[in-house]
């Protein structure tokens, strides 16, 4: 049997907090900021829901994406030169 690596997929841990009506994705970033800077300006899609970057913890080498359960994702702006 063979396995293949999916180029745009990353491993995440999903969690949610009903008390603050937010869902979270936690991602391991073993290379610290070098990994975080590659994904911090991205929008992640998880089960057809969009999550935006909220921060990272350099002590545990994890970064966090979140979305509100009550509102849609904020518009993403594009810089024009």
PLY file of the C-alpha trace (Angstrom):
ply
format ascii 1.0
element vertex 81
property float x
property float y
property float z
element edge 80
property int vertex1
property int vertex2
end_header
0.00 0.00 0.00
1.12 3.53 -0.73
0.30 6.81 0.92
0.68 10.27 -0.52
1.13 13.69 1.04
-1.61 16.18 0.26
0.09 19.48 -0.66
-2.44 21.89 0.89
-3.57 19.89 3.92
-2.25 20.34 7.44
-3.00 18.52 10.66
-5.14 20.47 13.15
-6.89 19.93 16.46
-10.46 21.25 16.54
-12.09 22.58 19.70
-14.92 24.90 20.59
-16.05 26.98 23.55
-19.82 27.37 23.75
-19.44 29.93 26.57
-17.78 32.40 24.16
-19.40 31.00 20.97
-16.09 30.40 19.19
-14.47 27.48 17.39
-10.71 27.00 17.36
-8.07 25.18 15.32
-4.73 24.48 16.97
-1.73 23.73 14.77
1.69 22.48 15.83
4.50 24.66 14.48
7.72 22.80 15.35
9.93 25.44 13.67
8.34 28.29 15.60
7.93 31.63 13.86
9.38 30.24 10.61
6.27 28.01 10.33
3.83 30.59 11.72
4.76 33.31 9.22
3.90 30.95 6.34
0.28 30.54 7.48
-0.56 33.55 9.66
-1.98 35.59 6.77
-4.03 32.68 5.41
-7.66 31.76 5.92
-8.08 28.08 6.80
-11.07 26.07 5.64
-12.17 23.27 7.97
-15.38 21.35 7.17
-16.39 24.23 4.87
-15.98 26.78 7.70
-13.41 29.57 7.50
-10.97 30.32 10.32
-8.59 33.28 10.71
-5.29 33.51 12.57
-5.52 34.72 16.18
-2.01 34.16 17.54
0.64 31.71 18.57
2.40 30.42 21.68
6.18 30.28 21.35
6.50 28.19 24.53
4.39 25.32 23.17
5.07 25.97 19.44
1.39 26.09 18.56
-0.62 28.60 16.56
-4.34 29.27 16.74
-7.08 30.04 14.26
-10.64 30.86 15.31
-14.10 31.70 14.05
-17.20 33.04 15.73
-20.30 30.87 15.83
-22.48 33.98 15.44
-20.99 35.88 12.53
-19.47 35.28 9.15
-15.79 35.78 8.49
-14.62 39.35 8.08
-13.72 40.38 4.53
-10.12 39.79 3.55
-8.39 42.82 2.06
-5.84 42.76 -0.75
-3.13 45.39 -1.02
-2.76 47.02 -4.43
0.50 48.71 -5.40
0 1
1 2
2 3
3 4
4 5
5 6
6 7
7 8
8 9
9 10
10 11
11 12
12 13
13 14
14 15
15 16
16 17
17 18
18 19
19 20
20 21
21 22
22 23
23 24
24 25
25 26
26 27
27 28
28 29
29 30
30 31
31 32
32 33
33 34
34 35
35 36
36 37
37 38
38 39
39 40
40 41
41 42
42 43
43 44
44 45
45 46
46 47
47 48
48 49
49 50
50 51
51 52
52 53
53 54
54 55
55 56
56 57
57 58
58 59
59 60
60 61
61 62
62 63
63 64
64 65
65 66
66 67
67 68
68 69
69 70
70 71
71 72
72 73
73 74
74 75
75 76
76 77
77 78
78 79
79 80
